[in-house]
Amino acid sequence: SVKDKRNEDGTVTRILIQRQDSLVNWVREQAKEIFMLTYTANEINLHRQPWRKAERLTKQAEAIRLCGEHLAAIQLCRKHYHLSNSKVRHWGAMTRDLRSAIEGWHEKDKARYNDV
């Protein structure tokens, strides 16, 4: 189905509802995947399971990579789903903060478990 959206300049944009739903679902799935990667990486206790170091670091690195893709997806939502600039700024800042935290955790783990 199609939905008309009136733009600030008075023009009308036709939006495919199916495209909106798939884009929003993609963003939601990315957020869940980032969460699950960080959660499962955190569950790997390297004091008890030192052989799983590479798995933990890989999950962290994948979460960092997905945060970058998530930022791009948020921009797509702004363009195609007409997400407001304030929401884009809010969710972008949240994603960048999360990515920065995971990067710090990743670097500390690499240094802390260097001899494992």
PEMOQUI-V215605 format. One line per field, one symbol per residue. phi: phi as a letter, one per 40 degrees, with the letter a starting at -180 (. if undefined). psi: psi as a letter, one per 40 degrees, with the letter a starting at -180 (. if undefined). burial: + if it has 9 or more other ideal C-beta (glycine too) atoms within 8 Angstrom, else -. A space follows every 10 residues. Layout:
phi: ???
psi: ???
burial: ???
//
This chain:
phi: .bbcbccdcg cbbcbccccd cccccccccc cccdcccccc ccccccccbc ccdccccccc cccccccccc cccccccccc bgcccccccc ccccccccdc cccccdcccc ccbdcc
psi: iihhhhidee ihhhhhdddd dddddddddd dddddddddd ddehheddgd eedddddddd dddddddddd dddddddddd efhidddddd dddddddddd dddddddddd ddfde.
burial: ----+----- ----+-+-++ --++-++--+ +-++--++-+ +--+-+---+ -++-+++-++ ++++-+++++ +-++++++-+ +------+-- ++--++-++- -++-++--++ --+---
//
